């Protein structure tokens, strides 16, 4: 039996590339102008379709023994512009989310999320903090509607954010603003190490975030390759995994360089590859591995082959 689960993020390529009438996706959205013209009724219609299709994707995952999935942050188009409960189809949406959450729970499928990089609890600007809190609270509300665990098992993962030329100040802001979040978010929030020298290593997150507010650190292999700080891969991985509560399997992220994959130095080294050429080193740890590759479930099948060949 494996000591890991492999997961993929947000989009099932095979299901989303079907002919339009058969397409299954949770990413239906619209441009701002359309939202302004059609308003809540159309946003509600798209959100309901997205939520109903979530169950179909989870059913596909179950049939293919995929027990880990990242929920799209685009489930609700322009969600920052309204309260979810104001949507005309909110009752049906709630039912669809409950059914998806129940199916995941009954079939051992772990669901997590990764709100976008514009979320910055480190910011010195109150407007940025308020927008970040709003977005994180939407994710917490969705997970509550799905009746997912109020713990990092259903993690809401973010990057700490920019350093603003003063890491100490920025990290202090993060810990202070963390206290402004609801329990639905606080109990699920995690942070991950960054891929740029100006940002945060696993060790910095451990010392300044985990030790102060106790939230787990998600180890990202590719980010560590690009910005290791003073630690080896194994040292940083061990440190990150030690931050997770007993009884909850830690999550890590894995990707490979698109620049290496295509042998093209013009591609930024941070960009994710389409698929994989190397098996993941777990160092014997139990973990759930979120695969961040552009070919989604197809890349997951490739990684399965690589891990079996090890």
Secondary structure, DSSP 8 states (H G I E B T S, - for coil): --SEEEEEES--HHHHTS-GGG---S-----HHHHHHHHHHHHHHHHHHHHHHHHHHHHHHHHTT--EEEE-TTSSTTGGGS-GGGSTTHHHHHHHHHHHHHHHHHTT-EEEE---TT--TT-S-HHHHHHHHHHHHHHHHHHHHTT--SSGGG-EEEE----TT-HHHHHHHHHHHHTTS-HHHHTTEEEE--SSTTS--HHHHIIIIIHHH---EEEEHHHHHH--TT--HHHHHHHHHTTS-TTS--EEEE--BHHHHTT-TTS-TTSB-SS-SS----TT--EEEEE--TTHHHHHHHHHHHHHH-
